[in-house]
Amino acid sequence: MLSAPGSADDSRLFRVCVVPFVVFLGFNLLLAAVQGGWQWDHPAAPWWQRAPELWVYALQVLACGGYLFARRRDIAWRARPSHCLWGVAAGLLGIGLWLIPYLLGWVPREGGFEPERLFGSDSAATVAAYALRFARAVLIVPLVEELFWRGYLMRWCIDRDVPARVPLGRVSWFSYMVVTLGFILVHRSCDWAGAACYGSLAYVLVWRTRSLLPVILMHAVANLVMGVAAIRLDLPQLW
């Protein structure tokens, strides 16, 4: 089991921590391809052509969620209750630092996720679109990303031959730099400062707790607050 540090073989660690991330990125690439050559943002176009992210993200949630559910017994769920509280606190702190440029108006407001533009604010389709978006942000993204960044890559940087024999939570400056820089670069440039602070907090949290559940909770709380802030503060580009 991955919850027992160093006991899982490398192939199982790869299937649990890397494969979901690759599948997730595959759908992101699909969306980029669709938006680049097939999307038609015109009032006469059907919703699935005007906003392809709605159906691509639905498939992404189903595919990644199904795979993670099938592999749920191999994920490191064990953690002390106090460490889980650390994760919640770190998520609030991390997203608070992330939102500072938005709250101060340093990041220009621009378009983003706005399903009401397609279906109307009172439509059941709009509610379903938001529910799906929150499911992706709060459930799928934290699991997929933390399993890869902190569950696999953090260990791979220490032992590239057999990452599974590295106990979860073992650290090095090299792994910190690679994992944190990678996490920063997958976000937009306007979010790099926030991602650097957040990624550093997440790295320290895994080091101190030697568990993935606290950092998964950290990510889930941060994304939940981010989604609420995007709606309440009219900042659709946040997510």
Summary of the structure (lengths in Angstrom):
residues: 239
radius of gyration: 18.4
end to end distance: 33.6
largest distance: 56.7
contacts: 763
relative contact order: 0.17
helix: 72%
strand: 0%
